[in-house]
Amino acid sequence: MSTFSRPEPSEDVLPLTGERTVPGLAEENYWFRRHEVVYQRLLDRCVGRDVLEAGSGEGYGADLIANVAHRVIGLDYDDSAVAHVRARYPRVDMRQGNLAELPLENASVDVVVNFQVIEHLWDQAQFVDECARVLRPSGLLLVSTPNRITFSPGRDTPINPFHTRELNAAELTELLTDSGFAVEAMLGVFHGARLAELDARHGGSIIDAQIARALADAPWPAGLLADVESVRTSDFDLLDASDHDSPDIDQSLDLVAIAVRR
């Protein structure tokens, strides 16, 4: 999720639209780090493999994967994102296309990465079917998405107007298994100890403090901006729901599924 925008981004920074996060903006840093942590923690799943990032957005994640993968294909529907990735991240084989009809041959990649994208899609089941088609046997589908229970609590429709359908852990599991995947792990993103301190400092939730500032369209309080800019990926915990010491997966901020093509 992105809640902020800047009227005059620099030439090498994509404008914030609410559909994607981008690196390098102080006000956006919390959301960027919350997304980046999943790339970092699952990077080992891409080592030496042919990887498709379906919905690559700004491209920073695909470029990170390119550090370890044999090959990285990026795919996005947006013209500006495709041009940006091609110019800024030349290691990524960037293509334009619809996630409902992946422009790849059958059984052509080892891993499909889909982070913070599936909640934007109108036909999620068709997309997951397409992932199964392009993956080789025993290939991996790595998915992250906001947890509906904590992201849009008590609502029938998502808070973010760019989201079509948000999921909880059970719904994400069902979506994947209905397309023939076996869910190897369901992980949750949580605030670590330092972010818990920042929550307490900002009235109980640094997320709500940021959203309130955005809705008020007012200048950032210096303390809030400094704390948001200070957030790092190490401030988040990525915990396995099967671990008895982990918090309830339904209390997670984001869901992260590791699914295997059968």
C-alpha positions in Angstrom: 0.0 0.0 0.0 1.1 3.5 -0.7 -0.6 6.5 1.0 1.6 9.3 -0.1 2.4 11.2 -3.3 4.9 13.8 -4.4 3.9 16.3 -7.2 7.3 16.4 -8.8 9.2 13.1 -8.5 12.8 13.0 -9.8 13.4 11.5 -13.2 14.6 8.2 -11.8 11.7 7.8 -9.4 8.2 6.6 -10.4 5.4 8.7 -9.1 3.3 7.3 -6.3 -0.2 6.4 -7.4 -1.4 4.2 -4.5 -0.8 1.0 -6.5 2.9 0.5 -5.7 5.6 1.5 -3.4 9.0 2.9 -4.5 12.4 3.3 -2.9 14.1 6.5 -1.9 11.2 8.6 -0.5 11.3 9.4 3.2 7.5 9.5 3.6 7.1 6.1 1.8 9.9 4.3 3.6 7.7 2.3 6.1 5.8 0.7 3.3 8.8 0.2 1.1 10.7 -1.6 3.9 7.6 -3.7 4.8 7.6 -4.9 1.2 11.4 -5.3 0.9 11.7 -7.6 3.9 9.8 -10.3 2.1 12.2 -10.2 -0.9 15.2 -10.4 1.4 13.9 -13.3 3.5 12.8 -15.4 0.5 15.8 -14.6 -1.8 17.3 -18.0 -1.2 14.3 -19.6 -3.0 15.5 -17.9 -6.2 19.2 -18.9 -6.2 20.3 -20.2 -9.6 16.8 -20.3 -10.9 14.7 -18.9 -13.7 12.4 -16.4 -12.0 9.3 -14.5 -13.2 8.2 -11.5 -11.1 4.6 -11.1 -12.1 3.6 -7.6 -11.3 7.1 -6.2 -10.9 6.1 -2.5 -10.3 9.1 -0.2 -9.8 11.5 -3.1 -10.3 13.6 -2.9 -7.2 12.6 -6.4 -6.2 13.3 -8.0 -9.5 16.7 -6.3 -9.5 17.4 -7.7 -6.0 16.4 -11.2 -7.2 18.8 -10.8 -10.2 21.7 -10.8 -7.6 21.1 -14.5 -7.1 18.9 -15.9 -9.9 20.0 -17.4 -13.2 17.5 -15.2 -15.0 14.8 -12.7 -14.0 11.8 -11.8 -16.2 9.8 -8.9 -15.0 6.2 -8.4 -16.1 3.9 -5.5 -15.6 0.9 -4.0 -17.4 1.8 -0.4 -16.9 3.7 1.4 -19.7 5.6 3.8 -17.4 6.7 0.9 -15.0 8.0 -1.1 -18.0 10.0 1.8 -19.4 11.3 2.6 -15.9 12.5 -0.9 -15.2 14.2 -1.2 -18.6 16.1 2.0 -18.1 17.0 1.6 -14.4 17.4 -2.2 -14.0 19.0 -3.6 -17.2 19.6 -7.0 -15.6 15.8 -7.6 -15.6 14.3 -9.0 -18.8 11.3 -6.6 -18.6 8.1 -7.4 -20.5 4.7 -5.9 -20.8 1.6 -8.0 -20.4 -1.5 -9.0 -18.6 -1.2 -11.2 -15.5 -4.4 -13.0 -16.4 -2.6 -14.3 -19.6 1.1 -14.7 -18.8 3.1 -14.2 -22.0 5.4 -17.2 -21.3 5.6 -20.8 -22.5 4.3 -23.7 -20.5 6.8 -25.0 -17.8 9.3 -22.2 -18.6 10.3 -20.9 -15.2 11.2 -22.3 -11.8 9.8 -19.6 -9.5 7.0 -17.0 -9.9 7.2 -14.1 -7.5 4.0 -12.1 -6.8 4.4 -9.7 -3.9 1.7 -7.2 -3.0 -0.1 -7.7 -6.3 -2.7 -10.4 -6.1 -5.1 -8.1 -4.1 -5.2 -5.8 -7.2 -6.4 -8.5 -9.6 -10.0 -9.0 -10.7 -9.5 -12.7 -11.5 -7.2 -14.1 -8.9 -8.0 -17.8 -9.7 -7.1 -17.3 -13.4 -3.8 -15.8 -12.4 -2.9 -18.6 -10.1 -3.9 -21.1 -12.8 -1.5 -19.2 -15.2 1.3 -19.5 -12.6 0.8 -23.2 -12.5 1.0 -23.4 -16.3 4.3 -21.5 -16.6 6.0 -23.2 -13.7 8.1 -26.3 -14.1 7.1 -29.4 -12.0 7.9 -28.7 -8.3 8.3 -25.0 -9.2 7.5 -22.4 -6.5 4.9 -19.7 -6.4 5.8 -17.0 -3.8 2.9 -14.7 -2.9 2.6 -11.8 -0.4 -0.5 -9.9 0.2 -2.1 -7.7 2.9 -4.0 -9.7 5.5 -7.6 -8.7 5.1 -8.3 -9.1 8.8 -5.9 -6.4 9.9 -5.6 -4.3 6.7 -9.3 -3.6 6.2 -10.8 -4.6 9.6 -14.5 -5.0 9.7 -15.0 -3.9 6.1 -16.7 -5.7 3.2 -14.7 -3.7 0.7 -10.9 -2.9 0.9 -9.8 0.4 2.3 -7.3 0.9 -0.6 -9.3 1.8 -3.7 -6.8 -0.1 -6.0 -7.5 -3.4 -4.2 -10.2 -5.6 -5.7 -10.2 -8.5 -3.2 -8.1 -8.9 0.0 -7.6 -12.3 1.6 -7.1 -13.9 4.9 -4.8 -16.9 5.5 -7.5 -19.5 4.9 -8.8 -17.8 1.8 -5.3 -17.5 0.3 -4.6 -21.2 1.1 -7.9 -22.2 -0.6 -7.1 -20.0 -3.7 -3.7 -21.7 -4.1 -4.8 -25.3 -3.4 -7.8 -25.0 -5.8 -5.2 -24.4 -8.6 -3.3 -27.5 -7.7 -0.6 -26.0 -5.5 0.6 -27.5 -2.2 1.1 -24.8 0.4 4.6 -25.4 1.9 4.4 -22.6 4.4 2.2 -19.7 5.4 4.2 -16.9 7.0 3.1 -13.6 8.5 4.8 -10.2 8.6 4.7 -8.6 12.1 6.2 -5.5 13.7 9.4 -6.4 15.6 10.4 -4.9 19.0 11.6 -1.5 17.6 8.4 -1.0 15.5 6.4 -1.8 18.6 8.2 1.0 20.4 7.4 3.3 17.5 3.7 2.2 17.6 3.6 3.2 21.3 5.3 6.6 20.5 2.7 7.5 17.9 -0.5 6.8 19.8 -0.6 3.0 19.4 0.0 2.7 15.7 2.6 4.2 13.4 0.5 3.0 10.5 -2.5 5.0 11.7 -0.3 8.0 12.3 0.9 8.0 8.7 -2.6 7.5 7.3 -4.0 10.3 9.4 -1.3 12.7 8.1 -2.1 11.7 4.6 -5.9 12.2 5.0 -5.3 15.6 6.6 -3.0 16.6 3.7 -1.0 18.4 6.3 2.8 18.8 6.8 4.6 15.9 8.4 5.4 16.3 12.1 9.2 16.2 12.3 9.2 13.3 14.8 6.9 11.1 12.7 8.8 11.7 9.5 12.1 10.9 11.3 10.7 7.7 12.7 9.2 6.6 9.4 12.5 7.3 7.6 14.4 5.3 10.2 12.5 2.0 9.6 14.6 -0.9 8.2 13.7 -4.4 7.1 15.2 -5.7 10.3 12.4 -4.0 12.2 9.9 -6.5 10.8 9.5 -10.2 11.8 8.6 -12.8 9.2 7.2 -15.7 11.2 5.9 -19.2 10.2 2.3 -19.9 11.2 3.2 -23.5 12.0 5.7 -22.5 14.7 3.9 -22.8 18.1 5.8 -19.8 19.4 4.5 -17.5 16.6 1.6 -15.1 17.0 -1.7 -16.0 15.4 -1.4 -15.7 11.6 -4.7 -13.8 11.6 -3.0 -11.0 13.5 -0.2 -10.6 10.9 0.1 -7.4 8.8 0.8 -9.3 5.5 0.5 -12.9 4.5 3.4 -14.7 2.7 2.7 -18.0 1.1 5.2 -20.5 -0.3 3.4 -22.9 -2.7 4.7 -25.8 -4.7 3.4 -26.8 -8.2 2.3 -30.4 -8.0 
